[in-house]
């Protein structure tokens, strides 16, 4: 059972989210028309009637894409591991987790594992929690907690550059903080912290290793890119600004989809529950349109969206990739949040590219 303090926090967060999503939503949003796409699945938790969902991450076995899982944070309780049919495989009661990400190929005791990590803003346990997914069994185990001294760690993403793994956490104070992480004798070990400063509250981020870039969302301002290389420039470059036409505050999750030799940046526009899509061409980001997840196939529409993630290539029954995104109000209960899944082909069809 959630404590009264946590329930109060959830209520306040819900109120603030409602304030951030006033006005028409989804396909009815003002600005550039959002094209409707259906969800192909959603997560289901039967053991908690008030899941405070936030951010997802997907993984699939390249040798057998039917072996796939979805990780989802609960901002009050911990980390869920789901099958792609939405059912729960495992749950880790790890506290107030925000954003989650993963990278495969992390070596532990001579074996390749998938490193999964999430920011934890529990007041007496601020930092980054880590887990290991064994790709041979799909079993997940706790790996270790990394304390941080950056205030409340908020948004989060990871990178793998030539087997150097990075943890990247953003804060409400506007900092992007980056550490190299490796396997130590008793769990994860991190190196010195690198910090890039922006001006106001940040949340989602995503790393594009092919371009040595980290994309960062500044909630009321827009999306920035910074060098992934710790020795790179500390300056941030604007990618897209909040304009209430393509992008409406708050800017939340970010995702990269790779398909057919192209890379696409997907942004979670919480203010109107839409997802602008940009094709990345060098330093340019070509706007292709935006979509919204509609009520279809017995699955309700996405509202007040937060985190979003993408898996490029085959996963489950989806040969060209899959998206997963947060839904602030699932139709299974008055205080139940979850994650919806969208076939990437439906996005391409809707936006005609």
Buried (B, 14 or more C-beta within 10 A) or exposed (E): EBEEEBBEBBEEBBEEBEEBBEEEBBBEBEBBEBBBBBBBBBBBBEEBEBBBBBBBBBBBBEEEBEBBBBBBBBBBBBBBBBBBEBEBBBBBEBBBBBBBBBBBEBEBEEEEBBBBBBBBBBEEEBBBBBBBBBBEEBEBEEBBBBEBEBEBBBBBBBBBBEEEBBBBBBBBBBBBBBBBBBBEEEBBBBEEBBEBEBEEBBBBBBBBBEBBBBBBBBBEBBBBBBBBBBEBEEEBEEBBEBEBEBBBBBBBBBBBBBBEEEBBBBBBBBBBBBBBBBBBEEEEBEBBBBBBBBBBEEBBBBBBBBBBBBBBBBBBEBEBBBBBBBBBBBBBBEBBBBBBBBBBBBBBEBBEB
